[in-house]
Amino acid sequence: MTKELIFPTILIVLDICAALAYMPSCDWRKVVYWLAAAVLTSAVTY
């Protein structure tokens, strides 16, 4: 992994963790939001 990909990868992981944090409360709008943010970041980065 190159130096330039470290921060976006951490951001993707944090986005997925945020989505997982909203799953127990069944707040599906926020789950979809954070998963979409992770997908968008990964699409732009990789």
Rosetta constraint file for C-alpha pairs under 8 A:
AtomPair CA 1 CA 5 HARMONIC 6.50 0.50
AtomPair CA 1 CA 6 HARMONIC 7.21 0.50
AtomPair CA 2 CA 6 HARMONIC 6.98 0.50
AtomPair CA 4 CA 8 HARMONIC 7.93 0.50
AtomPair CA 5 CA 9 HARMONIC 6.06 0.50
AtomPair CA 5 CA 45 HARMONIC 7.54 0.50
AtomPair CA 6 CA 10 HARMONIC 6.28 0.50
AtomPair CA 7 CA 11 HARMONIC 6.15 0.50
AtomPair CA 8 CA 12 HARMONIC 6.15 0.50
AtomPair CA 8 CA 41 HARMONIC 7.09 0.50
AtomPair CA 8 CA 42 HARMONIC 7.68 0.50
AtomPair CA 8 CA 45 HARMONIC 6.93 0.50
AtomPair CA 9 CA 13 HARMONIC 6.31 0.50
AtomPair CA 9 CA 42 HARMONIC 7.86 0.50
AtomPair CA 10 CA 14 HARMONIC 6.17 0.50
AtomPair CA 11 CA 15 HARMONIC 6.12 0.50
AtomPair CA 11 CA 38 HARMONIC 7.68 0.50
AtomPair CA 11 CA 41 HARMONIC 7.97 0.50
AtomPair CA 12 CA 16 HARMONIC 6.33 0.50
AtomPair CA 12 CA 37 HARMONIC 7.82 0.50
AtomPair CA 12 CA 38 HARMONIC 4.87 0.50
AtomPair CA 12 CA 39 HARMONIC 7.85 0.50
AtomPair CA 12 CA 41 HARMONIC 6.58 0.50
AtomPair CA 12 CA 42 HARMONIC 6.86 0.50
AtomPair CA 13 CA 17 HARMONIC 6.20 0.50
AtomPair CA 13 CA 38 HARMONIC 7.62 0.50
AtomPair CA 14 CA 18 HARMONIC 6.09 0.50
AtomPair CA 15 CA 19 HARMONIC 6.34 0.50
AtomPair CA 15 CA 34 HARMONIC 5.37 0.50
AtomPair CA 15 CA 35 HARMONIC 6.61 0.50
AtomPair CA 15 CA 37 HARMONIC 6.63 0.50
AtomPair CA 15 CA 38 HARMONIC 5.44 0.50
AtomPair CA 16 CA 20 HARMONIC 6.25 0.50
AtomPair CA 16 CA 34 HARMONIC 6.51 0.50
AtomPair CA 16 CA 35 HARMONIC 6.03 0.50
AtomPair CA 16 CA 38 HARMONIC 6.43 0.50
AtomPair CA 17 CA 21 HARMONIC 6.16 0.50
AtomPair CA 18 CA 22 HARMONIC 6.66 0.50
AtomPair CA 18 CA 31 HARMONIC 7.63 0.50
AtomPair CA 18 CA 34 HARMONIC 6.42 0.50
AtomPair CA 19 CA 23 HARMONIC 6.63 0.50
AtomPair CA 19 CA 30 HARMONIC 6.81 0.50
AtomPair CA 19 CA 31 HARMONIC 4.41 0.50
AtomPair CA 19 CA 32 HARMONIC 7.27 0.50
AtomPair CA 19 CA 33 HARMONIC 7.75 0.50
AtomPair CA 19 CA 34 HARMONIC 5.17 0.50
AtomPair CA 19 CA 35 HARMONIC 6.13 0.50
AtomPair CA 20 CA 24 HARMONIC 7.79 0.50
AtomPair CA 20 CA 31 HARMONIC 7.08 0.50
AtomPair CA 22 CA 26 HARMONIC 6.48 0.50
AtomPair CA 22 CA 27 HARMONIC 5.77 0.50
AtomPair CA 22 CA 28 HARMONIC 7.42 0.50
AtomPair CA 22 CA 30 HARMONIC 6.68 0.50
AtomPair CA 22 CA 31 HARMONIC 5.89 0.50
AtomPair CA 23 CA 27 HARMONIC 6.40 0.50
AtomPair CA 23 CA 28 HARMONIC 7.00 0.50
AtomPair CA 23 CA 31 HARMONIC 6.55 0.50
AtomPair CA 27 CA 31 HARMONIC 6.50 0.50
AtomPair CA 28 CA 32 HARMONIC 6.05 0.50
AtomPair CA 29 CA 33 HARMONIC 6.11 0.50
AtomPair CA 30 CA 34 HARMONIC 6.14 0.50
AtomPair CA 31 CA 35 HARMONIC 6.17 0.50
AtomPair CA 32 CA 36 HARMONIC 5.93 0.50
AtomPair CA 33 CA 37 HARMONIC 6.21 0.50
AtomPair CA 34 CA 38 HARMONIC 6.26 0.50
AtomPair CA 35 CA 39 HARMONIC 6.22 0.50
AtomPair CA 36 CA 40 HARMONIC 5.98 0.50
AtomPair CA 37 CA 41 HARMONIC 6.05 0.50
AtomPair CA 38 CA 42 HARMONIC 6.12 0.50
AtomPair CA 39 CA 43 HARMONIC 6.01 0.50
AtomPair CA 40 CA 44 HARMONIC 6.19 0.50
AtomPair CA 41 CA 45 HARMONIC 5.96 0.50
AtomPair CA 42 CA 46 HARMONIC 5.67 0.50
